[in-house]
């Protein structure tokens, strides 16, 4: 049985995973629309993941100092690293698909769109799972998942318009 603190840590991990997925989704779609090399795409993906992760880690530490009036200890730092780790994990799917493109199996833009589709499916999965955990049935959980895909699509549109 998970403690309240354990559930909060898990919630933080899922929150960061969803945030990272939405961020990477927008970056990957923007890259797919541009004329970039595989190396440029990989560097952009890595730079985004590392930059967002460092930002999340700094925010966690600053929030801890503000709330507790001290630096984080070893256990708290481990929790922060765990909670922010999905920000780095968000690069895996795009990098794998860029590698698939480098092997000549897909054009780069196609590989990036496949990565975006995988990210959208993960958003659906998290929403569906959350709906079921809240006691909603399969139909309501499916609707929640589709809404989250719609949110992701909206973020992509904003990113592309701003780009």
N, C-alpha and C positions, 0 to 999 in steps of 0.2 A: 504494500500500500504506500503510495506516494504521500509525503508530507506536504503541507502548504508551501513551504519553501521550495521543495522539489518540483511541485506543479508550477510555481512562478518561474523557476529556472527553465522548465520545459516550455512554458509559454513564451519566455524571452527568446529561446532558441527558434521556435516556430515563427515568432514575429520577425526575427532577423532573417530567417530563411525566405519568408514571403517578401520582405523588403528587398532583399538581395535579388530574388527572382524577378521582381518587377523592374528593378534597376537594370539588371543584365538583359532582360527582355527588350527594353527600349534601346539599349546600346547595340544589341545584336541586330535588331531590325534596321537601325540607322546604318550600321556597317553594311548590311545586305543591299542597301539602296545606293551605296557609294562604290566608287571604283578603287578598291583597296587590294593590296596583296595579302596573301595568307599571313605573312610575317606581320604586316601592319595590323591586320585583324587580331592576331594572337596577342600582340603587344597591347592593343586597345582593351581587349578583354582582361588581360592580366592587370593592367594599370587600373582599370575600373574596379576589379575585385579587391586588389590590395589597397587602393585609395579608400574605398568604402569601408573595408575592414578596419583600417587604421583610424578612420573617422569614428566608427562605431566603438572601437576600443577606447579611444580618447574620451568619447562621450560617457562611456560606462565608468571610467575612472573619475572623471569630473563629477558625475552624478553621485558616485560613492562618497567622494570627499565632501560634497555639499550636504549629503544626507547624514553622514557619520562623523564629520569633522576630523577625518584622518585618512591616510593613504590605505589602500586595500592591502590586506595581508595575503599570504600565499594561497590560502583556500579561496579567498574572494577573487584573487587574480585568476586562479584556475577556472572559477565559475565564469568570470568575464571572458576568458579565452574560449571556453565552451560555448557560451551564449553567442559570441560574435563569429564563431567558426563558420556558420553558414554563409557569411559574407564572402569568404574565400571559396567555399564549395560551389558558389554560383558560377564560377569560371569553368567547372569541369565539363558540362555539356557543350558549351561553345568550343572549348579547346579540343574535345574529342571530335566534334564535327569538322573543325578546321583541319584536323589531322586526317580525317576521312577524305576531305577535299584534296589535301596534299598527296594522298595516295592515288588521286585521279578517279576516285569513285563517284564524286559529285562536283559540280561547279561550286565555287566558294559561296556565291549568293544562295544557291539551293541548300548547301550545308548550313548556312546561317539561319535560313528560314526553318529548316528542320529543327535546329536548336531552339528557335523561338517557339515552335510548336510543342516541343518537349517541355519547355518552361511553362507554357500555357496549360499543358496537361497536369503539370505538378501543382499549379494554382488550383485547378479543378479538384485534384486529389486532396489537397489540404482542406479545401472548403467542404468537400463531400465528407471527409473523415470528421471534421469539426461538427458538421450537422448531425451526423450519427451519434457523436459523443454527447451532444446536447439533447438527444432523444428524438430528434426529428426523424421522420421516415426516409426511405430511399428517394421518394419523389421530391420532398422538400430539400434534401441534401443535394440532389441533382440540380435543382433550381439555384441553390446557393453557389454551387460550383460554376454554373453557367454565368451567374452574375459576376463572380470573380474573374472569369475569362473576359467578360465585358469590361470590367474595370481595367484589366491589363491592356485590352485593345484601346481603351480611351487614353491610357498613358502613352501608348505607342503613337497614337494620332497626335497628341500634344507634343511629344518628342520630335516627331517628323515635321510638324508645323513650325516648331521653334528652331529646328535645324535648318 
